[in-house]
Amino acid sequence: MTIHTDEITLILSGVKILQDLDVEIVNDIAGNTEIAEFKQGDMVVRAGEVGERIYFI
């Protein structure tokens, strides 16, 4: 799946915890975003593990 940075910026701008950030910061986040697809039942995170990423579902 290919999504352009502008589209990701638009999507992220609607995420409540990101809404108060300057557009430049949201653009930076969008530029570093990787799209990942998971199937039902796939393990995405485990309770208690140190996180290295943030997931928006």
Jmol script that loads the backbone (N, CA, C; Angstrom):
load data "model"
ATOM      1  N   MET A   1       0.853  -1.174   0.000  1.00  0.00           N
ATOM      2  CA  MET A   1       0.000   0.000   0.000  1.00  0.00           C
ATOM      3  C   MET A   1       0.899   1.238   0.000  1.00  0.00           C
ATOM      4  N   THR A   2       0.642   2.135  -0.920  1.00  0.00           N
ATOM      5  CA  THR A   2       1.422   3.363  -1.008  1.00  0.00           C
ATOM      6  C   THR A   2       0.530   4.555  -0.675  1.00  0.00           C
ATOM      7  N   ILE A   3       0.961   5.326   0.292  1.00  0.00           N
ATOM      8  CA  ILE A   3       0.255   6.558   0.659  1.00  0.00           C
ATOM      9  C   ILE A   3       1.295   7.671   0.668  1.00  0.00           C
ATOM     10  N   HIS A   4       0.998   8.780   0.027  1.00  0.00           N
ATOM     11  CA  HIS A   4       1.923   9.909  -0.034  1.00  0.00           C
ATOM     12  C   HIS A   4       1.969  10.662   1.288  1.00  0.00           C
ATOM     13  N   THR A   5       3.094  11.306   1.536  1.00  0.00           N
ATOM     14  CA  THR A   5       3.302  12.043   2.789  1.00  0.00           C
ATOM     15  C   THR A   5       2.202  13.061   3.043  1.00  0.00           C
ATOM     16  N   ASP A   6       1.734  13.735   1.995  1.00  0.00           N
ATOM     17  CA  ASP A   6       0.657  14.723   2.172  1.00  0.00           C
ATOM     18  C   ASP A   6      -0.608  14.069   2.717  1.00  0.00           C
ATOM     19  N   GLU A   7      -0.909  12.875   2.231  1.00  0.00           N
ATOM     20  CA  GLU A   7      -2.086  12.153   2.705  1.00  0.00           C
ATOM     21  C   GLU A   7      -1.914  11.720   4.157  1.00  0.00           C
ATOM     22  N   ILE A   8      -0.710  11.283   4.499  1.00  0.00           N
ATOM     23  CA  ILE A   8      -0.424  10.878   5.877  1.00  0.00           C
ATOM     24  C   ILE A   8      -0.534  12.085   6.806  1.00  0.00           C
ATOM     25  N   THR A   9      -0.021  13.234   6.369  1.00  0.00           N
ATOM     26  CA  THR A   9      -0.122  14.458   7.166  1.00  0.00           C
ATOM     27  C   THR A   9      -1.582  14.800   7.432  1.00  0.00           C
ATOM     28  N   LEU A  10      -2.411  14.678   6.426  1.00  0.00           N
ATOM     29  CA  LEU A  10      -3.837  14.969   6.581  1.00  0.00           C
ATOM     30  C   LEU A  10      -4.481  14.012   7.581  1.00  0.00           C
ATOM     31  N   ILE A  11      -4.151  12.735   7.474  1.00  0.00           N
ATOM     32  CA  ILE A  11      -4.691  11.745   8.406  1.00  0.00           C
ATOM     33  C   ILE A  11      -4.218  12.037   9.831  1.00  0.00           C
ATOM     34  N   LEU A  12      -2.916  12.282   9.988  1.00  0.00           N
ATOM     35  CA  LEU A  12      -2.360  12.528  11.327  1.00  0.00           C
ATOM     36  C   LEU A  12      -2.905  13.811  11.949  1.00  0.00           C
ATOM     37  N   SER A  13      -3.219  14.781  11.129  1.00  0.00           N
ATOM     38  CA  SER A  13      -3.779  16.041  11.641  1.00  0.00           C
ATOM     39  C   SER A  13      -5.111  15.820  12.340  1.00  0.00           C
ATOM     40  N   GLY A  14      -5.791  14.725  12.028  1.00  0.00           N
ATOM     41  CA  GLY A  14      -7.063  14.405  12.660  1.00  0.00           C
ATOM     42  C   GLY A  14      -6.930  13.577  13.927  1.00  0.00           C
ATOM     43  N   VAL A  15      -5.692  13.193  14.270  1.00  0.00           N
ATOM     44  CA  VAL A  15      -5.463  12.402  15.483  1.00  0.00           C
ATOM     45  C   VAL A  15      -5.415  13.360  16.666  1.00  0.00           C
ATOM     46  N   LYS A  16      -6.275  13.126  17.636  1.00  0.00           N
ATOM     47  CA  LYS A  16      -6.455  14.070  18.742  1.00  0.00           C
ATOM     48  C   LYS A  16      -5.151  14.463  19.439  1.00  0.00           C
ATOM     49  N   ILE A  17      -4.269  13.517  19.718  1.00  0.00           N
ATOM     50  CA  ILE A  17      -3.041  13.852  20.458  1.00  0.00           C
ATOM     51  C   ILE A  17      -2.046  14.652  19.611  1.00  0.00           C
ATOM     52  N   LEU A  18      -2.283  14.739  18.302  1.00  0.00           N
ATOM     53  CA  LEU A  18      -1.381  15.486  17.420  1.00  0.00           C
ATOM     54  C   LEU A  18      -1.958  16.821  16.964  1.00  0.00           C
ATOM     55  N   GLN A  19      -3.214  17.082  17.276  1.00  0.00           N
ATOM     56  CA  GLN A  19      -3.911  18.252  16.747  1.00  0.00           C
ATOM     57  C   GLN A  19      -3.309  19.589  17.171  1.00  0.00           C
ATOM     58  N   ASP A  20      -2.647  19.648  18.320  1.00  0.00           N
ATOM     59  CA  ASP A  20      -2.093  20.914  18.796  1.00  0.00           C
ATOM     60  C   ASP A  20      -0.654  21.150  18.329  1.00  0.00           C
ATOM     61  N   LEU A  21      -0.098  20.210  17.562  1.00  0.00           N
ATOM     62  CA  LEU A  21       1.277  20.353  17.089  1.00  0.00           C
ATOM     63  C   LEU A  21       1.327  21.255  15.858  1.00  0.00           C
ATOM     64  N   ASP A  22       2.457  21.951  15.687  1.00  0.00           N
ATOM     65  CA  ASP A  22       2.668  22.746  14.478  1.00  0.00           C
ATOM     66  C   ASP A  22       2.672  21.822  13.273  1.00  0.00           C
ATOM     67  N   VAL A  23       2.221  22.324  12.138  1.00  0.00           N
ATOM     68  CA  VAL A  23       2.127  21.519  10.925  1.00  0.00           C
ATOM     69  C   VAL A  23       3.502  20.967  10.512  1.00  0.00           C
ATOM     70  N   GLU A  24       4.576  21.709  10.803  1.00  0.00           N
ATOM     71  CA  GLU A  24       5.917  21.229  10.456  1.00  0.00           C
ATOM     72  C   GLU A  24       6.262  19.950  11.216  1.00  0.00           C
ATOM     73  N   ILE A  25       5.841  19.872  12.463  1.00  0.00           N
ATOM     74  CA  ILE A  25       6.107  18.677  13.276  1.00  0.00           C
ATOM     75  C   ILE A  25       5.279  17.504  12.752  1.00  0.00           C
ATOM     76  N   VAL A  26       4.029  17.763  12.424  1.00  0.00           N
ATOM     77  CA  VAL A  26       3.178  16.705  11.872  1.00  0.00           C
ATOM     78  C   VAL A  26       3.751  16.229  10.534  1.00  0.00           C
ATOM     79  N   ASN A  27       4.268  17.147   9.720  1.00  0.00           N
ATOM     80  CA  ASN A  27       4.908  16.779   8.454  1.00  0.00           C
ATOM     81  C   ASN A  27       6.128  15.897   8.703  1.00  0.00           C
ATOM     82  N   ASP A  28       6.920  16.224   9.726  1.00  0.00           N
ATOM     83  CA  ASP A  28       8.087  15.403  10.074  1.00  0.00           C
ATOM     84  C   ASP A  28       7.655  13.994  10.478  1.00  0.00           C
ATOM     85  N   ILE A  29       6.613  13.913  11.297  1.00  0.00           N
ATOM     86  CA  ILE A  29       6.101  12.608  11.709  1.00  0.00           C
ATOM     87  C   ILE A  29       5.612  11.836  10.483  1.00  0.00           C
ATOM     88  N   ALA A  30       4.887  12.513   9.603  1.00  0.00           N
ATOM     89  CA  ALA A  30       4.367  11.873   8.390  1.00  0.00           C
ATOM     90  C   ALA A  30       5.501  11.354   7.515  1.00  0.00           C
ATOM     91  N   GLY A  31       6.581  12.131   7.418  1.00  0.00           N
ATOM     92  CA  GLY A  31       7.719  11.729   6.602  1.00  0.00           C
ATOM     93  C   GLY A  31       8.450  10.520   7.143  1.00  0.00           C
ATOM     94  N   ASN A  32       8.276  10.233   8.421  1.00  0.00           N
ATOM     95  CA  ASN A  32       8.933   9.087   9.056  1.00  0.00           C
ATOM     96  C   ASN A  32       7.963   7.937   9.322  1.00  0.00           C
ATOM     97  N   THR A  33       6.747   8.068   8.807  1.00  0.00           N
ATOM     98  CA  THR A  33       5.723   7.062   9.034  1.00  0.00           C
ATOM     99  C   THR A  33       5.901   5.885   8.087  1.00  0.00           C
ATOM    100  N   GLU A  34       5.745   4.694   8.633  1.00  0.00           N
ATOM    101  CA  GLU A  34       5.745   3.474   7.835  1.00  0.00           C
ATOM    102  C   GLU A  34       4.372   2.842   7.957  1.00  0.00           C
ATOM    103  N   ILE A  35       3.787   2.487   6.836  1.00  0.00           N
ATOM    104  CA  ILE A  35       2.490   1.828   6.829  1.00  0.00           C
ATOM    105  C   ILE A  35       2.717   0.342   7.064  1.00  0.00           C
ATOM    106  N   ALA A  36       2.006  -0.211   8.013  1.00  0.00           N
ATOM    107  CA  ALA A  36       2.101  -1.642   8.309  1.00  0.00           C
ATOM    108  C   ALA A  36       0.693  -2.225   8.319  1.00  0.00           C
ATOM    109  N   GLU A  37       0.564  -3.400   7.784  1.00  0.00           N
ATOM    110  CA  GLU A  37      -0.727  -4.078   7.788  1.00  0.00           C
ATOM    111  C   GLU A  37      -0.614  -5.337   8.638  1.00  0.00           C
ATOM    112  N   PHE A  38      -1.611  -5.554   9.469  1.00  0.00           N
ATOM    113  CA  PHE A  38      -1.654  -6.714  10.339  1.00  0.00           C
ATOM    114  C   PHE A  38      -2.967  -7.445  10.105  1.00  0.00           C
ATOM    115  N   LYS A  39      -2.911  -8.744  10.208  1.00  0.00           N
ATOM    116  CA  LYS A  39      -4.117  -9.557  10.084  1.00  0.00           C
ATOM    117  C   LYS A  39      -4.705  -9.793  11.467  1.00  0.00           C
ATOM    118  N   GLN A  40      -5.978 -10.101  11.506  1.00  0.00           N
ATOM    119  CA  GLN A  40      -6.623 -10.408  12.769  1.00  0.00           C
ATOM    120  C   GLN A  40      -5.853 -11.534  13.457  1.00  0.00           C
ATOM    121  N   GLY A  41      -5.540 -11.321  14.725  1.00  0.00           N
ATOM    122  CA  GLY A  41      -4.804 -12.315  15.502  1.00  0.00           C
ATOM    123  C   GLY A  41      -3.298 -12.102  15.509  1.00  0.00           C
ATOM    124  N   ASP A  42      -2.764 -11.230  14.630  1.00  0.00           N
ATOM    125  CA  ASP A  42      -1.326 -10.936  14.638  1.00  0.00           C
ATOM    126  C   ASP A  42      -0.938 -10.235  15.928  1.00  0.00           C
ATOM    127  N   MET A  43       0.240 -10.561  16.460  1.00  0.00           N
ATOM    128  CA  MET A  43       0.754  -9.892  17.653  1.00  0.00           C
ATOM    129  C   MET A  43       1.426  -8.587  17.215  1.00  0.00           C
ATOM    130  N   VAL A  44       0.914  -7.476  17.716  1.00  0.00           N
ATOM    131  CA  VAL A  44       1.471  -6.162  17.377  1.00  0.00           C
ATOM    132  C   VAL A  44       2.369  -5.686  18.510  1.00  0.00           C
ATOM    133  N   VAL A  45       1.893  -5.762  19.723  1.00  0.00           N
ATOM    134  CA  VAL A  45       2.673  -5.395  20.910  1.00  0.00           C
ATOM    135  C   VAL A  45       2.369  -6.390  22.021  1.00  0.00           C
ATOM    136  N   ARG A  46       3.283  -6.488  22.966  1.00  0.00           N
ATOM    137  CA  ARG A  46       3.077  -7.344  24.133  1.00  0.00           C
ATOM    138  C   ARG A  46       3.094  -6.465  25.384  1.00  0.00           C
ATOM    139  N   ALA A  47       2.203  -6.744  26.289  1.00  0.00           N
ATOM    140  CA  ALA A  47       2.144  -6.002  27.545  1.00  0.00           C
ATOM    141  C   ALA A  47       3.478  -6.108  28.259  1.00  0.00           C
ATOM    142  N   GLY A  48       3.982  -4.966  28.714  1.00  0.00           N
ATOM    143  CA  GLY A  48       5.220  -4.940  29.486  1.00  0.00           C
ATOM    144  C   GLY A  48       6.472  -4.722  28.661  1.00  0.00           C
ATOM    145  N   GLU A  49       6.401  -4.857  27.328  1.00  0.00           N
ATOM    146  CA  GLU A  49       7.575  -4.618  26.490  1.00  0.00           C
ATOM    147  C   GLU A  49       7.808  -3.124  26.323  1.00  0.00           C
ATOM    148  N   VAL A  50       9.065  -2.741  26.231  1.00  0.00           N
ATOM    149  CA  VAL A  50       9.420  -1.347  25.972  1.00  0.00           C
ATOM    150  C   VAL A  50       9.076  -1.044  24.520  1.00  0.00           C
ATOM    151  N   GLY A  51       8.337   0.023  24.305  1.00  0.00           N
ATOM    152  CA  GLY A  51       7.924   0.375  22.947  1.00  0.00           C
ATOM    153  C   GLY A  51       8.985   1.160  22.203  1.00  0.00           C
ATOM    154  N   GLU A  52       9.083   0.887  20.925  1.00  0.00           N
ATOM    155  CA  GLU A  52       9.988   1.621  20.051  1.00  0.00           C
ATOM    156  C   GLU A  52       9.226   2.358  18.959  1.00  0.00           C
ATOM    157  N   ARG A  53       7.914   2.149  18.909  1.00  0.00           N
ATOM    158  CA  ARG A  53       7.079   2.746  17.870  1.00  0.00           C
ATOM    159  C   ARG A  53       5.754   3.149  18.468  1.00  0.00           C
ATOM    160  N   ILE A  54       5.016   3.930  17.693  1.00  0.00           N
ATOM    161  CA  ILE A  54       3.659   4.278  18.067  1.00  0.00           C
ATOM    162  C   ILE A  54       2.766   3.825  16.909  1.00  0.00           C
ATOM    163  N   TYR A  55       1.631   3.274  17.245  1.00  0.00           N
ATOM    164  CA  TYR A  55       0.712   2.762  16.232  1.00  0.00           C
ATOM    165  C   TYR A  55      -0.568   3.577  16.261  1.00  0.00           C
ATOM    166  N   PHE A  56      -1.033   3.974  15.081  1.00  0.00           N
ATOM    167  CA  PHE A  56      -2.326   4.630  14.927  1.00  0.00           C
ATOM    168  C   PHE A  56      -3.204   3.670  14.142  1.00  0.00           C
ATOM    169  N   ILE A  57      -4.314   3.322  14.733  1.00  0.00           N
ATOM    170  CA  ILE A  57      -5.196   2.334  14.117  1.00  0.00           C
ATOM    171  C   ILE A  57      -6.459   3.033  13.653  1.00  0.00           C
TER     172      ILE A  57
END
end "model"
wireframe off; spacefill off
backbone 0.3
color backbone group
